[in-house]
Every structure is written in structure tokens, then in C-alpha cells.
């Protein structure tokens, strides 16, 4: 059995004020099934995130919405893994970067145009998620 990274196992304790539980993560089978469906391996960082927190609804849908593993897909040359809570913005990885262990996160503004551009967040997934969760709740995604 594959183990999620310690970095992502800290998310429930840091943002939900409770210890990580194995039930917070998805199984390797779930991740491998998604990879087979999309025809590409996930970056190590995203794979580790789903293994550690892919079943933790409080983190996945606390404000922004992470794409459930079974719904991961590519759009406009990017593997989209999350959407802003009003679908104004989507986040993903460039498909050509999926072979990298921890590629940069890219953002698309969903402005209704036919081909909206993507912009680099200029940070890898762990840093991006930390900043996102810190911004949303000052370190606690359950805070009002």
C-alpha cells in the first residue's frame, strides 16, 4: 500500500484541528483508476494530496471545491483539480508538466470567453494549498 506524504497528512490537524485519519485519504486503487481513465499518471504531489486528503470533505469543499478523483479531466491543455467556490477561477497543471513530481499550479479566469488564458500561480501544489487554506481561514478552514 502506498502511503501519503507527511506534508499532506498534516492538513487536517493544521486546518481542521484534528488528527489525520486514514479515512481522510483515498486508496491507491482509486488514484490508479483515475490515472488509467485520464491516460496519464498524476504528478507525485497531486497523487499524495489525494492519498492523504482525497476523501476529507471538510478540506475538499470547505470553500473552494476540489475535483473528486473520479471526475478529474483535462480542459484546455490542463488537468483541472479545483474550482473557486463561484466557479470564477479554476486551477490545474499543464498537461505537458504532468511528468514532473511537483509542477507549478496554473489558474484560469472563467470569464465566459471562448478561450480564456491560463496564468501561472508561480508555486507548486503544497505551497499553493497552504496559502489557499491560510487565506480562507487564517489556518482554520472551518472558521466562519
Protein Blocks (a to p, Z undefined) as FASTA:
>chain_A
ZZddfklmmmmmmmnopacdfklpccfklmmmmmmmnopacdfklmmmmmmmmmmmklmm
mmpccddfklgcceehiacfbdcfklpaccdddfklmmpmbdcddddddehpabdcddde
hiafklmmmmmmmmmnnopakbZZ
